[in-house]
Amino acid sequence: MELQTQRTILRELQAADLHDIHDLHSFPEVDRYNTLGIPAAIEHTQSLLSEWLASQVSTPRKSYIFTVRTTDADEFVGLIALNIGKPNYRIAEVWYKMHPSHWRRGYASEALAQLLKFGFETLNMHRIEAGCAVDNKASIRVLEKAGMTREGRKRAILPIRGEWVDNFFYSILEDEFTASAPGQSSQP
């Protein structure tokens, strides 16, 4: 499956993505707010990728993980995912990680907007959530630009490099997304 924006293609993971994913997870600046830690060896990344690939064929499907690539040069930009919670609640959670060479170019915002559209319009979600470390200013900007609302803060919930870090929680509801979509009006 592929989703496309003006500058990016969101393509479901493939086994061939191993080296791009390992490279992404190996950057200390990407690991700064990541609970996974830097992989000690490519075998660790292979194990993670195998789990993700298995989730693509599980029934019922609970996870959609995509690589983000540029449309013009097919360059790897990062990863973005939507994980589905209990079906009767119609809630999902999004996460993303971008390669440092593509930071501050709007790719995360563009990819997140497309993933939210997929979640609400194709998967019929009612609510999509996200969380980020309170010091992760770039991720906060991406979430707020997407129209997500900060709902609160959980104290000492993220285990990052041996320390417990606070996390902000964000969400957007389907009616908020629909009202903010281009061509839509919140006026009656």
N, C-alpha and C positions, 0 to 999 in steps of 0.2 A: 504494500500500500504506500502511496505517496500523497503528500499534501504540498501544495505549492503556493508561494507568495511571490511578490514582485522580484525579490532578490534571493530567495532561498527555496530549497526543496527539502521537505521533511520526509525522509525515507526510512521505512522500518529497518531495524537492525538486520545485518547479515554477518555471517561468520567472517567474511572478508574485512570487516570493520575492526578486527582485533587490534591491529597496530595503531590505528587512529585513537581508539579508546584508551589503550595503554599509555600512549603519548599524552593524552589529555589528563589522565589521572596522575601522571608523573610530575606535573608542574607544581612546585610548592605554592605558587600564588592561587592555583585552582583548589588546592587542598586546604587553603587557609580557613574556609568555612565548611569543609566537607567532613562528614563523620566516617567515611570509609578509610581515610588515610592513604598515603602513597603506597602503591603496590610494591612489594619486595621483589617480585619477579613477574614476568609476563604470564606465568602459569596462574597466578592469582587473578589477573585480568581475564584470562581464558575461562576460569571457573565462573566468574561473575557474568561474563558474556553468555556462557552456556545456560546459566539460570535464566537470563533475560530472553534468550532465544526459545527456551522451553515455555516461557510464559506466553509467547506469541501464539502457541498452538493449544493452550489449555482451554478447557471448556468448563464453566463459562469463562470467557476472557476477562482478565482483571487488569491487564497492563498493556499499554501501547508505548513502546520506546522507539524513538526515531533518532537518526543522525540528522544533523542540520548541515546542509551543503550549499555552497553558492550556486546560483543558476548559471552564471556566466562561465566560471572556470571549474566547477565541480570540486571546489576545495572544501575540506572538512572544517566546519565551524564549531561543532559541539554536539551535545546530546540534549534531548528534551523528551519528557515523558508525562503520561497521564495514567494514574493508577486508580482503578475503580474500587470503591468501598462496597458496603452492603447494597445490593441491587434495589431493594425497596426504598432506600433513602435517596437514591439517585445522586450520590455524592462522589466526587473524584478529587484527587490531589495531583497537582503538577509539580515538576521539578525540572531543572535545567542546569547545564554546565557548559560554558563556552571556552574555547581555546583562547589563551591570552593574546595571540596575534590578531584576533578578531574582536577584542573588547572595544567598547565605545564607538561602535559603528551602527548600532541599532538592530543588529541581527537577532539578539535575544528578544527584544520587544516585538519584532516582526514575527518571529517563530511562535512566541507565546500567544499573540493575537490569533494566529491561525490554529493553534492547538485548542484554544478556548472555543473558537468557532466549531471545530470538529467535535469537541465535547458536548456543546449545547445543541448544535444542529443535527449532528449525525448520531451521537450516542444518547441524546435526550437527557442529559444531566440536568439536575435542578440547581446544584451548587458545586462550584469548583473551588478548592482551597489550595493554599500554598503556605509555606513557612520559610523563614530565613533568619539567620543569626542577626541580632540587633545591630551589630557593627558592620554588616554587609550592605553598605550604602548603595552600591551599584544594583544589587538585587532588589533592594527596596524601591529604587527608581523604576525598575522594569515592572515590578508588580503593580505599583501605583499608576504607571502610565497605561497599563492594561485595564485599568478601571477597577482593580481589586481594592477592597476596603480593609484597613488594618482593624482587626477585631480585638486584639489583646496581645499580651506578653506572657509567656510561660518562663518561669525562672529556672535556671540551671537544668535545662532539659537535654541539651545537645552535648554529647561526649566528644570533644574535639581536642586531640593531642594531650590527653590526660587531664583536661580541665572541663568543668561543666559550664556551658555557655547559655545565656538567655536566648529565646527565640520569639520573633514576632509571628503572629498568625494572621493570614489574609484570606479573603474569600470574595467571590462574585457570584451573584444569583442569576439565573437564566433571564429573568425579566430586566435586570440591570444591564446585562450584556446586550439583550435585544434592543433596549432603549438607547444604548450608546453606539450601536452598529451604524456604519455609514448608510445614509438613506432612511434611517428610522427617526422618528420624532417622539419625544416623551410627552408632547402636547396632545390632547385629545382631538 
